[in-house]
Amino acid sequence: MIQIKNGTDEPETSGNIHTRREIWSQPALWEEVYHLISGQSAAITDFLKPVLQKEDLRVILTGAGTSGFIGIAAQETLQQIWRRPVQAVATTEIVTQPGAVFIRPVPTLLISFARSGDSPESMETVRLADASCDEVYHLIVTCNGQGSLAVTAGSNPEKCFCIVLPEASNDKSLAMTSSFTCMLLSVLLVANIESLEREFPKVQRVVEQGKLILESQFLLENLVMKDFERVVFLGSGEMLGIARECHLKLLELTDGKQVCMSDSFLGFRHGPRVFVNENTLIVYLFSRNPHVMRYERDLAWEIARDARAIESLQIGGVEELALPHSSHIAPDIDPENAYQTVAATLVGQLLGYYSALHAGTNPDNPSASGSISRVVQGVNIYQQ
C-alpha cells in the first residue's frame, strides 16, 4: 500500500495531490459557499420569488453522474420548503426521453448542476427544456464560470440565473469531491434563501461534522486494509442520493476494481441483499428522521444476526446501534439540519481515496484505460 503520513501532510508518493487536497479542504469551502450565497441572496431572491409564486410550477433537478445525485439528495428538502412538486431526473435520461419529463403547458424551473458546465447532455437538456415547455426558467449551479452553461445563462438574464461557486470547488482531479458537496450545500441554502442568517449555525455544525469524519480517516483506512470483496452503501430519501454518490466514488477511484453497490434500506430487501457475502462491508447512511430510522434499524439488526458476521459502518442516525462487528462515525445528529447530507458524503470519498491507494491506483486520474474522463467524451447529440 502507498503510505500516507497523516491527513494533512504531503503523501510519500505523487499522483494523489489534487484529490487529497480537494477532499480535506471541504469544511473550509462550505463556509465560503455559505458566504457566497449570502452575498448574492438579494439577486437570487429577486430571480426566484416570482418564479416560485407561479401557479402549478414544477421544479426539476438535473445533472449527469455525480451531479445528478445532488438532485436526489436535495429533492425532499426543496419540496418541503417550496411546497411545489420537485423531481430529480438525470440529464442522461432527459436527453433521450424529454417527453417523459417535460409537460408543455406547465411552468417549469430547471435547476442544473454541473462541475464544468461543458457536458453535452447538460447543454442539450437546457435546449430541450426551452423547446418542450411554454414557460421555463433556469437556475444553474456550476463550479466553472467559463463553462458553456454559465455563458448561456449570461445571455438570457430574464429567464436564467447562474450561481458560480468558488474556484477551489472546481476539482482538478477526475472524480468529483468538493464540487459535489459545494453544489449540494448551495442548493439547500438557496431553498432557505429568505432565512439565510438563521442557517449559518447549521452550516457551522456541518463543518464540525465534516472535520470529525476527516479525523476518522484512520478508521476508514483500516477498514480498507481488510480487503473487503464487496461494499454496499444504503440510504433512505435524501441519504439515498449520498449512497449513490459514495458508490460511484468508490467505483471511480478504484478504476472499477472495488465491487460495490447502493440501494435504499427497504429496496435492499427485495432481491439486492443477495449481493452480500461473508466478505462484505455494509455502510449504513442512517436517516436523521426517527421514523425512517425505525425501518433502517430493523434491517441493520437483521443483518447483524447473520451467521456470516457481516461487518458494517454506521454513519449518522438519531441513535447509535450496538451492532456486533460495527463501527460508528458522527453520532451527534440534529434531526432539523438538512445540511448533514453534505458531511456524510466524505465517507464515500475517503473510502474511495484509501481504496485507490491500497490498490495502487492514481486517485487524481484513476482510469488507466481512459474509459472515463473529467468531462465526458464521445457523446453525440442528435436532433429529433
TORKOL-4160 file (C-alpha; in steps of 0.2 Angstrom, whole numbers, padded with zeros to 4 digits, m for minus):
384
<pt num="1" X="0000" Y="0000" Z="0000"/>
<pt num="2" X="0006" Y="0018" Z="m0003"/>
<pt num="3" X="0010" Y="0025" Z="0014"/>
<pt num="4" X="0001" Y="0041" Z="0020"/>
<pt num="5" X="0009" Y="0051" Z="0034"/>
<pt num="6" X="m0007" Y="0058" Z="0040"/>
<pt num="7" X="m0022" Y="0068" Z="0034"/>
<pt num="8" X="m0014" Y="0084" Z="0031"/>
<pt num="9" X="0005" Y="0081" Z="0027"/>
<pt num="10" X="0010" Y="0078" Z="0009"/>
<pt num="11" X="0009" Y="0060" Z="0004"/>
<pt num="12" X="0025" Y="0050" Z="0001"/>
<pt num="13" X="0021" Y="0047" Z="m0017"/>
<pt num="14" X="0014" Y="0058" Z="m0031"/>
<pt num="15" X="m0002" Y="0055" Z="m0041"/>
<pt num="16" X="m0015" Y="0060" Z="m0027"/>
<pt num="17" X="m0011" Y="0078" Z="m0024"/>
<pt num="18" X="m0027" Y="0085" Z="m0031"/>
<pt num="19" X="m0039" Y="0073" Z="m0024"/>
<pt num="20" X="m0031" Y="0073" Z="m0007"/>
<pt num="21" X="m0032" Y="0092" Z="m0006"/>
<pt num="22" X="m0049" Y="0093" Z="m0013"/>
<pt num="23" X="m0056" Y="0081" Z="0000"/>
<pt num="24" X="m0048" Y="0089" Z="0015"/>
<pt num="25" X="m0052" Y="0107" Z="0010"/>
<pt num="26" X="m0071" Y="0104" Z="0010"/>
<pt num="27" X="m0076" Y="0110" Z="0028"/>
<pt num="28" X="m0067" Y="0127" Z="0025"/>
<pt num="29" X="m0075" Y="0128" Z="0007"/>
<pt num="30" X="m0093" Y="0125" Z="0014"/>
<pt num="31" X="m0091" Y="0141" Z="0025"/>
<pt num="32" X="m0085" Y="0150" Z="0009"/>
<pt num="33" X="m0100" Y="0144" Z="m0001"/>
<pt num="34" X="m0112" Y="0150" Z="0013"/>
<pt num="35" X="m0105" Y="0167" Z="0012"/>
<pt num="36" X="m0105" Y="0167" Z="m0007"/>
<pt num="37" X="m0124" Y="0163" Z="m0007"/>
<pt num="38" X="m0127" Y="0175" Z="0007"/>
<pt num="39" X="m0119" Y="0189" Z="m0003"/>
<pt num="40" X="m0130" Y="0185" Z="m0018"/>
<pt num="41" X="m0146" Y="0182" Z="m0008"/>
<pt num="42" X="m0155" Y="0198" Z="m0014"/>
<pt num="43" X="m0151" Y="0194" Z="m0033"/>
<pt num="44" X="m0156" Y="0175" Z="m0030"/>
<pt num="45" X="m0172" Y="0181" Z="m0021"/>
<pt num="46" X="m0177" Y="0193" Z="m0035"/>
<pt num="47" X="m0175" Y="0179" Z="m0048"/>
<pt num="48" X="m0183" Y="0165" Z="m0038"/>
<pt num="49" X="m0198" Y="0173" Z="m0029"/>
<pt num="50" X="m0209" Y="0177" Z="m0044"/>
<pt num="51" X="m0205" Y="0160" Z="m0052"/>
<pt num="52" X="m0210" Y="0151" Z="m0036"/>
<pt num="53" X="m0226" Y="0161" Z="m0035"/>
<pt num="54" X="m0232" Y="0154" Z="m0052"/>
<pt num="55" X="m0247" Y="0143" Z="m0051"/>
<pt num="56" X="m0244" Y="0124" Z="m0055"/>
<pt num="57" X="m0225" Y="0127" Z="m0055"/>
<pt num="58" X="m0214" Y="0111" Z="m0055"/>
<pt num="59" X="m0196" Y="0110" Z="m0052"/>
<pt num="60" X="m0184" Y="0098" Z="m0060"/>
<pt num="61" X="m0166" Y="0095" Z="m0053"/>
<pt num="62" X="m0154" Y="0088" Z="m0066"/>
<pt num="63" X="m0136" Y="0084" Z="m0069"/>
<pt num="64" X="m0126" Y="0069" Z="m0076"/>
<pt num="65" X="m0117" Y="0056" Z="m0065"/>
<pt num="66" X="m0112" Y="0064" Z="m0048"/>
<pt num="67" X="m0121" Y="0080" Z="m0052"/>
<pt num="68" X="m0137" Y="0070" Z="m0055"/>
<pt num="69" X="m0136" Y="0063" Z="m0037"/>
<pt num="70" X="m0137" Y="0081" Z="m0030"/>
<pt num="71" X="m0155" Y="0081" Z="m0035"/>
<pt num="72" X="m0159" Y="0065" Z="m0026"/>
<pt num="73" X="m0151" Y="0072" Z="m0010"/>
<pt num="74" X="m0159" Y="0089" Z="m0011"/>
<pt num="75" X="m0177" Y="0084" Z="m0018"/>
<pt num="76" X="m0186" Y="0082" Z="m0002"/>
<pt num="77" X="m0179" Y="0097" Z="0006"/>
<pt num="78" X="m0184" Y="0109" Z="m0008"/>
<pt num="79" X="m0201" Y="0101" Z="m0010"/>
<pt num="80" X="m0205" Y="0104" Z="0009"/>
<pt num="81" X="m0199" Y="0122" Z="0009"/>
<pt num="82" X="m0205" Y="0127" Z="m0008"/>
<pt num="83" X="m0222" Y="0117" Z="m0007"/>
<pt num="84" X="m0220" Y="0114" Z="m0026"/>
<pt num="85" X="m0218" Y="0097" Z="m0034"/>
<pt num="86" X="m0199" Y="0094" Z="m0036"/>
<pt num="87" X="m0192" Y="0079" Z="m0046"/>
<pt num="88" X="m0174" Y="0074" Z="m0049"/>
<pt num="89" X="m0170" Y="0067" Z="m0066"/>
<pt num="90" X="m0153" Y="0065" Z="m0074"/>
<pt num="91" X="m0148" Y="0074" Z="m0089"/>
<pt num="92" X="m0144" Y="0057" Z="m0097"/>
<pt num="93" X="m0162" Y="0052" Z="m0096"/>
<pt num="94" X="m0169" Y="0069" Z="m0101"/>
<pt num="95" X="m0158" Y="0069" Z="m0117"/>
<pt num="96" X="m0166" Y="0053" Z="m0124"/>
<pt num="97" X="m0183" Y="0054" Z="m0116"/>
<pt num="98" X="m0188" Y="0073" Z="m0114"/>
<pt num="99" X="m0207" Y="0069" Z="m0117"/>
<pt num="100" X="m0207" Y="0058" Z="m0101"/>
<pt num="101" X="m0201" Y="0073" Z="m0091"/>
<pt num="102" X="m0207" Y="0090" Z="m0098"/>
<pt num="103" X="m0225" Y="0095" Z="m0099"/>
<pt num="104" X="m0228" Y="0109" Z="m0111"/>
<pt num="105" X="m0241" Y="0120" Z="m0103"/>
<pt num="106" X="m0234" Y="0118" Z="m0085"/>
<pt num="107" X="m0222" Y="0131" Z="m0079"/>
<pt num="108" X="m0205" Y="0123" Z="m0075"/>
<pt num="109" X="m0190" Y="0128" Z="m0065"/>
<pt num="110" X="m0175" Y="0118" Z="m0071"/>
<pt num="111" X="m0161" Y="0118" Z="m0059"/>
<pt num="112" X="m0145" Y="0112" Z="m0067"/>
<pt num="113" X="m0129" Y="0106" Z="m0058"/>
<pt num="114" X="m0113" Y="0104" Z="m0067"/>
<pt num="115" X="m0094" Y="0105" Z="m0061"/>
<pt num="116" X="m0088" Y="0111" Z="m0078"/>
<pt num="117" X="m0104" Y="0115" Z="m0087"/>
<pt num="118" X="m0097" Y="0108" Z="m0103"/>
<pt num="119" X="m0105" Y="0091" Z="m0104"/>
<pt num="120" X="m0115" Y="0089" Z="m0120"/>
<pt num="121" X="m0130" Y="0082" Z="m0110"/>
<pt num="122" X="m0131" Y="0097" Z="m0099"/>
<pt num="123" X="m0132" Y="0109" Z="m0114"/>
<pt num="124" X="m0144" Y="0098" Z="m0123"/>
<pt num="125" X="m0156" Y="0097" Z="m0108"/>
<pt num="126" X="m0157" Y="0116" Z="m0107"/>
<pt num="127" X="m0161" Y="0117" Z="m0125"/>
<pt num="128" X="m0174" Y="0103" Z="m0124"/>
<pt num="129" X="m0182" Y="0112" Z="m0109"/>
<pt num="130" X="m0183" Y="0128" Z="m0119"/>
<pt num="131" X="m0191" Y="0118" Z="m0134"/>
<pt num="132" X="m0203" Y="0107" Z="m0124"/>
<pt num="133" X="m0210" Y="0120" Z="m0111"/>
<pt num="134" X="m0220" Y="0135" Z="m0115"/>
<pt num="135" X="m0213" Y="0143" Z="m0099"/>
<pt num="136" X="m0197" Y="0138" Z="m0092"/>
<pt num="137" X="m0184" Y="0146" Z="m0080"/>
<pt num="138" X="m0166" Y="0140" Z="m0077"/>
<pt num="139" X="m0156" Y="0141" Z="m0061"/>
<pt num="140" X="m0138" Y="0135" Z="m0065"/>
<pt num="141" X="m0126" Y="0130" Z="m0051"/>
<pt num="142" X="m0109" Y="0127" Z="m0058"/>
<pt num="143" X="m0091" Y="0127" Z="m0052"/>
<pt num="144" X="m0084" Y="0135" Z="m0069"/>
<pt num="145" X="m0089" Y="0152" Z="m0073"/>
<pt num="146" X="m0082" Y="0150" Z="m0091"/>
<pt num="147" X="m0092" Y="0134" Z="m0094"/>
<pt num="148" X="m0105" Y="0133" Z="m0108"/>
<pt num="149" X="m0119" Y="0133" Z="m0095"/>
<pt num="150" X="m0113" Y="0149" Z="m0087"/>
<pt num="151" X="m0111" Y="0158" Z="m0103"/>
<pt num="152" X="m0128" Y="0153" Z="m0109"/>
<pt num="153" X="m0136" Y="0159" Z="m0093"/>
<pt num="154" X="m0127" Y="0176" Z="m0095"/>
<pt num="155" X="m0135" Y="0178" Z="m0112"/>
<pt num="156" X="m0153" Y="0177" Z="m0105"/>
<pt num="157" X="m0154" Y="0185" Z="m0088"/>
<pt num="158" X="m0173" Y="0186" Z="m0088"/>
<pt num="159" X="m0175" Y="0168" Z="m0089"/>
<pt num="160" X="m0159" Y="0162" Z="m0081"/>
<pt num="161" X="m0148" Y="0164" Z="m0066"/>
<pt num="162" X="m0131" Y="0157" Z="m0063"/>
<pt num="163" X="m0123" Y="0153" Z="m0047"/>
<pt num="164" X="m0104" Y="0151" Z="m0049"/>
<pt num="165" X="m0096" Y="0143" Z="m0034"/>
<pt num="166" X="m0078" Y="0146" Z="m0028"/>
<pt num="167" X="m0064" Y="0141" Z="m0040"/>
<pt num="168" X="m0057" Y="0129" Z="m0027"/>
<pt num="169" X="m0073" Y="0119" Z="m0029"/>
<pt num="170" X="m0069" Y="0116" Z="m0047"/>
<pt num="171" X="m0060" Y="0100" Z="m0044"/>
<pt num="172" X="m0044" Y="0096" Z="m0054"/>
<pt num="173" X="m0045" Y="0078" Z="m0051"/>
<pt num="174" X="m0056" Y="0066" Z="m0062"/>
<pt num="175" X="m0068" Y="0061" Z="m0048"/>
<pt num="176" X="m0079" Y="0075" Z="m0041"/>
<pt num="177" X="m0077" Y="0078" Z="m0022"/>
<pt num="178" X="m0078" Y="0096" Z="m0016"/>
<pt num="179" X="m0088" Y="0101" Z="m0032"/>
<pt num="180" X="m0102" Y="0089" Z="m0026"/>
<pt num="181" X="m0103" Y="0094" Z="m0008"/>
<pt num="182" X="m0102" Y="0113" Z="m0013"/>
<pt num="183" X="m0116" Y="0112" Z="m0026"/>
<pt num="184" X="m0127" Y="0102" Z="m0014"/>
<pt num="185" X="m0124" Y="0114" Z="0000"/>
<pt num="186" X="m0128" Y="0129" Z="m0011"/>
<pt num="187" X="m0145" Y="0122" Z="m0017"/>
<pt num="188" X="m0150" Y="0118" Z="0000"/>
<pt num="189" X="m0145" Y="0136" Z="0005"/>
<pt num="190" X="m0155" Y="0143" Z="m0010"/>
<pt num="191" X="m0170" Y="0134" Z="m0003"/>
<pt num="192" X="m0168" Y="0144" Z="0013"/>
<pt num="193" X="m0163" Y="0160" Z="0004"/>
<pt num="194" X="m0176" Y="0170" Z="0014"/>
<pt num="195" X="m0170" Y="0165" Z="0031"/>
<pt num="196" X="m0151" Y="0163" Z="0027"/>
<pt num="197" X="m0145" Y="0171" Z="0043"/>
<pt num="198" X="m0153" Y="0158" Z="0053"/>
<pt num="199" X="m0145" Y="0144" Z="0043"/>
<pt num="200" X="m0127" Y="0149" Z="0047"/>
<pt num="201" X="m0126" Y="0140" Z="0064"/>
<pt num="202" X="m0132" Y="0124" Z="0055"/>
<pt num="203" X="m0119" Y="0126" Z="0042"/>
<pt num="204" X="m0106" Y="0128" Z="0056"/>
<pt num="205" X="m0112" Y="0112" Z="0064"/>
<pt num="206" X="m0110" Y="0103" Z="0047"/>
<pt num="207" X="m0092" Y="0110" Z="0046"/>
<pt num="208" X="m0088" Y="0102" Z="0063"/>
<pt num="209" X="m0096" Y="0086" Z="0057"/>
<pt num="210" X="m0085" Y="0086" Z="0041"/>
<pt num="211" X="m0070" Y="0088" Z="0052"/>
<pt num="212" X="m0075" Y="0074" Z="0063"/>
<pt num="213" X="m0076" Y="0062" Z="0048"/>
<pt num="214" X="m0060" Y="0068" Z="0041"/>
<pt num="215" X="m0052" Y="0065" Z="0058"/>
<pt num="216" X="m0059" Y="0047" Z="0057"/>
<pt num="217" X="m0048" Y="0044" Z="0042"/>
<pt num="218" X="m0038" Y="0030" Z="0051"/>
<pt num="219" X="m0054" Y="0020" Z="0055"/>
<pt num="220" X="m0059" Y="0021" Z="0037"/>
<pt num="221" X="m0041" Y="0017" Z="0031"/>
<pt num="222" X="m0041" Y="0002" Z="0042"/>
<pt num="223" X="m0057" Y="m0004" Z="0035"/>
<pt num="224" X="m0050" Y="m0003" Z="0018"/>
<pt num="225" X="m0035" Y="m0013" Z="0023"/>
<pt num="226" X="m0047" Y="m0028" Z="0027"/>
<pt num="227" X="m0049" Y="m0030" Z="0008"/>
<pt num="228" X="m0067" Y="m0032" Z="0008"/>
<pt num="229" X="m0073" Y="m0041" Z="m0009"/>
<pt num="230" X="m0089" Y="m0030" Z="m0009"/>
<pt num="231" X="m0095" Y="m0014" Z="m0002"/>
<pt num="232" X="m0114" Y="m0009" Z="0000"/>
<pt num="233" X="m0120" Y="0009" Z="0003"/>
<pt num="234" X="m0138" Y="0010" Z="0010"/>
<pt num="235" X="m0148" Y="0026" Z="0012"/>
<pt num="236" X="m0166" Y="0032" Z="0013"/>
<pt num="237" X="m0173" Y="0048" Z="0004"/>
<pt num="238" X="m0160" Y="0061" Z="0004"/>
<pt num="239" X="m0147" Y="0049" Z="0010"/>
<pt num="240" X="m0151" Y="0038" Z="m0005"/>
<pt num="241" X="m0143" Y="0052" Z="m0016"/>
<pt num="242" X="m0127" Y="0051" Z="m0004"/>
<pt num="243" X="m0127" Y="0032" Z="m0005"/>
<pt num="244" X="m0127" Y="0033" Z="m0024"/>
<pt num="245" X="m0113" Y="0046" Z="m0024"/>
<pt num="246" X="m0102" Y="0036" Z="m0012"/>
<pt num="247" X="m0105" Y="0020" Z="m0023"/>
<pt num="248" X="m0099" Y="0030" Z="m0038"/>
<pt num="249" X="m0084" Y="0037" Z="m0029"/>
<pt num="250" X="m0078" Y="0020" Z="m0023"/>
<pt num="251" X="m0080" Y="0013" Z="m0041"/>
<pt num="252" X="m0072" Y="0028" Z="m0050"/>
<pt num="253" X="m0057" Y="0030" Z="m0038"/>
<pt num="254" X="m0053" Y="0011" Z="m0039"/>
<pt num="255" X="m0055" Y="0011" Z="m0058"/>
<pt num="256" X="m0069" Y="m0002" Z="m0056"/>
<pt num="257" X="m0058" Y="m0014" Z="m0045"/>
<pt num="258" X="m0069" Y="m0012" Z="m0030"/>
<pt num="259" X="m0086" Y="m0021" Z="m0032"/>
<pt num="260" X="m0099" Y="m0011" Z="m0024"/>
<pt num="261" X="m0117" Y="m0006" Z="m0025"/>
<pt num="262" X="m0130" Y="0006" Z="m0017"/>
<pt num="263" X="m0149" Y="0005" Z="m0013"/>
<pt num="264" X="m0162" Y="0011" Z="m0001"/>
<pt num="265" X="m0164" Y="0001" Z="0015"/>
<pt num="266" X="m0181" Y="m0006" Z="0010"/>
<pt num="267" X="m0176" Y="m0008" Z="m0008"/>
<pt num="268" X="m0161" Y="m0019" Z="m0002"/>
<pt num="269" X="m0173" Y="m0032" Z="0005"/>
<pt num="270" X="m0181" Y="m0035" Z="m0012"/>
<pt num="271" X="m0168" Y="m0045" Z="m0020"/>
<pt num="272" X="m0151" Y="m0035" Z="m0020"/>
<pt num="273" X="m0147" Y="m0042" Z="m0002"/>
<pt num="274" X="m0141" Y="m0057" Z="m0011"/>
<pt num="275" X="m0126" Y="m0047" Z="m0016"/>
<pt num="276" X="m0119" Y="m0048" Z="0002"/>
<pt num="277" X="m0107" Y="m0062" Z="0006"/>
<pt num="278" X="m0096" Y="m0065" Z="0021"/>
<pt num="279" X="m0083" Y="m0053" Z="0015"/>
<pt num="280" X="m0094" Y="m0038" Z="0013"/>
<pt num="281" X="m0094" Y="m0021" Z="0021"/>
<pt num="282" X="m0111" Y="m0013" Z="0023"/>
<pt num="283" X="m0111" Y="0006" Z="0025"/>
<pt num="284" X="m0127" Y="0012" Z="0034"/>
<pt num="285" X="m0130" Y="0030" Z="0030"/>
<pt num="286" X="m0144" Y="0032" Z="0043"/>
<pt num="287" X="m0158" Y="0045" Z="0042"/>
<pt num="288" X="m0160" Y="0060" Z="0053"/>
<pt num="289" X="m0178" Y="0056" Z="0054"/>
<pt num="290" X="m0183" Y="0045" Z="0069"/>
<pt num="291" X="m0197" Y="0037" Z="0060"/>
<pt num="292" X="m0187" Y="0032" Z="0044"/>
<pt num="293" X="m0173" Y="0025" Z="0055"/>
<pt num="294" X="m0186" Y="0013" Z="0063"/>
<pt num="295" X="m0186" Y="0004" Z="0046"/>
<pt num="296" X="m0167" Y="0006" Z="0044"/>
<pt num="297" X="m0164" Y="m0001" Z="0061"/>
<pt num="298" X="m0174" Y="m0017" Z="0058"/>
<pt num="299" X="m0163" Y="m0021" Z="0043"/>
<pt num="300" X="m0147" Y="m0017" Z="0052"/>
<pt num="301" X="m0152" Y="m0029" Z="0066"/>
<pt num="302" X="m0157" Y="m0042" Z="0054"/>
<pt num="303" X="m0140" Y="m0042" Z="0045"/>
<pt num="304" X="m0131" Y="m0041" Z="0062"/>
<pt num="305" X="m0139" Y="m0058" Z="0066"/>
<pt num="306" X="m0132" Y="m0066" Z="0050"/>
<pt num="307" X="m0121" Y="m0080" Z="0055"/>
<pt num="308" X="m0108" Y="m0074" Z="0042"/>
<pt num="309" X="m0104" Y="m0060" Z="0054"/>
<pt num="310" X="m0106" Y="m0046" Z="0041"/>
<pt num="311" X="m0096" Y="m0030" Z="0046"/>
<pt num="312" X="m0104" Y="m0013" Z="0045"/>
<pt num="313" X="m0100" Y="0005" Z="0047"/>
<pt num="314" X="m0114" Y="0017" Z="0054"/>
<pt num="315" X="m0114" Y="0035" Z="0048"/>
<pt num="316" X="m0126" Y="0047" Z="0057"/>
<pt num="317" X="m0143" Y="0042" Z="0063"/>
<pt num="318" X="m0153" Y="0048" Z="0078"/>
<pt num="319" X="m0146" Y="0034" Z="0088"/>
<pt num="320" X="m0130" Y="0023" Z="0088"/>
<pt num="321" X="m0135" Y="0005" Z="0087"/>
<pt num="322" X="m0125" Y="m0008" Z="0097"/>
<pt num="323" X="m0122" Y="m0019" Z="0082"/>
<pt num="324" X="m0109" Y="m0033" Z="0083"/>
<pt num="325" X="m0094" Y="m0031" Z="0070"/>
<pt num="326" X="m0099" Y="m0012" Z="0068"/>
<pt num="327" X="m0090" Y="0005" Z="0069"/>
<pt num="328" X="m0099" Y="0022" Z="0070"/>
<pt num="329" X="m0095" Y="0040" Z="0065"/>
<pt num="330" X="m0104" Y="0056" Z="0068"/>
<pt num="331" X="m0117" Y="0051" Z="0081"/>
<pt num="332" X="m0122" Y="0069" Z="0086"/>
<pt num="333" X="m0136" Y="0072" Z="0073"/>
<pt num="334" X="m0149" Y="0086" Z="0073"/>
<pt num="335" X="m0165" Y="0080" Z="0065"/>
<pt num="336" X="m0169" Y="0098" Z="0059"/>
<pt num="337" X="m0152" Y="0100" Z="0050"/>
<pt num="338" X="m0154" Y="0095" Z="0031"/>
<pt num="339" X="m0136" Y="0100" Z="0028"/>
<pt num="340" X="m0129" Y="0085" Z="0036"/>
<pt num="341" X="m0130" Y="0075" Z="0020"/>
<pt num="342" X="m0116" Y="0086" Z="0014"/>
<pt num="343" X="m0104" Y="0080" Z="0028"/>
<pt num="344" X="m0109" Y="0062" Z="0026"/>
<pt num="345" X="m0103" Y="0062" Z="0008"/>
<pt num="346" X="m0085" Y="0062" Z="0014"/>
<pt num="347" X="m0086" Y="0044" Z="0020"/>
<pt num="348" X="m0088" Y="0038" Z="0002"/>
<pt num="349" X="m0074" Y="0050" Z="m0004"/>
<pt num="350" X="m0062" Y="0044" Z="0010"/>
<pt num="351" X="m0066" Y="0025" Z="0007"/>
<pt num="352" X="m0063" Y="0028" Z="m0012"/>
<pt num="353" X="m0047" Y="0038" Z="m0009"/>
<pt num="354" X="m0039" Y="0025" Z="0003"/>
<pt num="355" X="m0045" Y="0010" Z="m0008"/>
<pt num="356" X="m0037" Y="0018" Z="m0023"/>
<pt num="357" X="m0020" Y="0020" Z="m0014"/>
<pt num="358" X="m0022" Y="0002" Z="m0007"/>
<pt num="359" X="m0025" Y="m0004" Z="m0025"/>
<pt num="360" X="m0010" Y="0006" Z="m0032"/>
<pt num="361" X="m0022" Y="0017" Z="m0042"/>
<pt num="362" X="m0019" Y="0035" Z="m0045"/>
<pt num="363" X="m0033" Y="0044" Z="m0037"/>
<pt num="364" X="m0031" Y="0060" Z="m0047"/>
<pt num="365" X="m0033" Y="0050" Z="m0063"/>
<pt num="366" X="m0038" Y="0033" Z="m0059"/>
<pt num="367" X="m0045" Y="0027" Z="m0076"/>
<pt num="368" X="m0030" Y="0018" Z="m0083"/>
<pt num="369" X="m0040" Y="0014" Z="m0099"/>
<pt num="370" X="m0046" Y="0031" Z="m0102"/>
<pt num="371" X="m0064" Y="0025" Z="m0102"/>
<pt num="372" X="m0069" Y="0039" Z="m0091"/>
<pt num="373" X="m0063" Y="0057" Z="m0091"/>
<pt num="374" X="m0066" Y="0073" Z="m0081"/>
<pt num="375" X="m0078" Y="0080" Z="m0094"/>
<pt num="376" X="m0087" Y="0066" Z="m0103"/>
<pt num="377" X="m0081" Y="0062" Z="m0121"/>
<pt num="378" X="m0089" Y="0054" Z="m0136"/>
<pt num="379" X="m0107" Y="0059" Z="m0133"/>
<pt num="380" X="m0116" Y="0064" Z="m0150"/>
<pt num="381" X="m0131" Y="0074" Z="m0148"/>
<pt num="382" X="m0145" Y="0070" Z="m0161"/>
<pt num="383" X="m0159" Y="0082" Z="m0166"/>
<pt num="384" X="m0177" Y="0074" Z="m0167"/>
